[in-house]
Amino acid sequence: MKYLIVLVACVALVAADELQLSDEQKARAKANAGACIEQEGVTKEQAMALREGKFENVDEKVKCFANCFLEKSGLLADGQIKSDVVLEKLGPIVGVDKVKAAQEKCDSLKGSDKCDTGFQLYQCYYKQRTQI
């Protein structure tokens, strides 16, 4: 869930270090990230750059990594954000109102394809992390 929070309240993908996550959530996020690194062929450095909010010079593999992570975390399915799941997972950690405010800004984003949509959602939630 560590990478998930970076992605979502971030994302994934809020910096997870700022949140109180259980060891189980952190382990699950790490496993999801590892599976997506392997599946999409990105380097650990590319994945870490994304986690750190370095969005310039990303290629299609990085975008697909973001999408993969959101999907494996249960936050995205078929290019559609699962708002109820985002709220369920992040609401108890950071507060329902804060999550809803981020959702209003991010959840309607659509990219040119599934990977681009996942990346845009990741990027939006990452930029909202200070409010979450």
C-alpha positions in Angstrom: 0.0 0.0 0.0 3.0 2.3 0.4 3.3 2.8 -3.4 -0.5 2.8 -3.6 -0.8 5.8 -1.3 1.8 7.5 -3.3 -0.2 6.8 -6.4 -3.6 7.6 -5.0 -3.1 10.0 -2.2 -0.3 10.8 -3.9 -2.1 7.6 -5.0 0.7 4.7 -5.0 1.1 5.8 -6.0 0.4 11.5 -0.4 3.9 10.2 0.2 3.2 7.0 2.0 6.0 7.9 4.5 3.7 10.6 5.7 0.8 8.2 6.4 0.4 5.6 9.1 0.3 2.4 7.1 0.5 -1.1 8.6 3.4 -3.4 7.8 1.0 -5.6 5.8 -0.2 -2.6 3.7 3.4 -1.7 3.0 4.3 -5.2 2.1 1.4 -5.5 -0.3 2.3 -2.3 -2.0 5.9 -3.4 -2.4 4.7 -6.7 -3.9 2.4 -4.9 -6.3 5.1 -2.5 -7.4 7.5 -5.4 -7.9 5.0 -7.3 -10.0 4.4 -4.2 -12.1 8.1 -3.5 -12.6 8.5 -7.0 -14.0 5.3 -6.9 -16.0 5.9 -3.5 -17.6 9.7 -3.7 -18.0 10.6 -0.5 -16.1 13.6 -0.2 -14.0 13.5 0.3 -10.2 15.0 3.7 -10.8 12.1 4.6 -13.1 9.6 3.4 -10.6 11.3 5.3 -7.8 11.4 8.5 -9.9 7.6 8.2 -10.4 7.2 7.6 -6.7 9.2 10.8 -6.0 7.0 12.9 -8.4 9.5 13.1 -11.2 7.0 13.2 -14.1 9.2 14.6 -16.9 10.7 12.3 -19.5 8.3 9.4 -18.8 7.9 6.8 -21.5 5.0 4.4 -22.3 6.4 1.8 -20.0 6.4 4.1 -17.0 2.8 5.1 -17.8 1.8 1.4 -18.0 3.6 0.8 -14.7 1.4 3.5 -13.0 -1.7 1.9 -14.5 -0.6 -1.6 -13.5 0.0 -0.5 -9.9 -3.4 1.2 -9.7 -5.1 -1.9 -11.1 -3.3 -4.3 -8.8 -4.1 -2.1 -5.9 -7.8 -2.3 -6.8 -8.2 1.4 -7.4 -8.5 1.2 -11.2 -10.3 -1.2 -13.5 -10.5 -1.0 -17.3 -9.3 2.6 -17.3 -11.9 3.7 -14.7 -11.0 4.9 -11.2 -13.0 3.0 -8.6 -13.9 6.0 -6.4 -15.6 4.0 -3.8 -12.5 1.8 -3.3 -10.2 4.9 -3.1 -12.5 6.4 -0.5 -12.7 3.1 1.4 -8.9 2.7 1.5 -7.8 6.3 2.1 -10.7 7.8 4.0 -9.9 6.1 7.3 -6.2 7.1 6.9 -6.5 10.8 5.9 -10.1 11.7 6.2 -13.1 11.3 3.9 -13.5 15.0 3.1 -9.8 15.3 2.0 -10.1 12.3 -0.2 -13.4 13.5 -1.8 -11.7 16.9 -2.5 -8.9 15.1 -4.4 -11.4 12.9 -6.2 -13.2 16.0 -7.5 -10.0 17.2 -9.1 -8.7 13.9 -10.4 -11.3 11.2 -11.0 -12.6 12.5 -14.3 -9.2 12.6 -16.0 -8.9 10.5 -19.2 -5.8 9.8 -21.2 -5.3 8.7 -24.7 -5.3 5.1 -23.6 -5.4 2.9 -20.5 -1.8 3.5 -19.6 -2.0 7.3 -20.1 -5.2 7.4 -18.0 -3.4 5.6 -15.1 -0.5 7.9 -15.3 -2.6 11.0 -15.4 -4.6 9.8 -12.3 -1.3 9.0 -10.5 0.1 12.4 -11.3 -3.0 14.2 -10.2 -3.3 12.4 -6.9 0.4 12.9 -6.3 0.0 16.6 -6.8 -3.0 16.6 -4.4 -1.0 14.8 -1.6 -0.4 17.9 0.4 -4.2 18.4 0.8 -4.7 14.8 1.6 
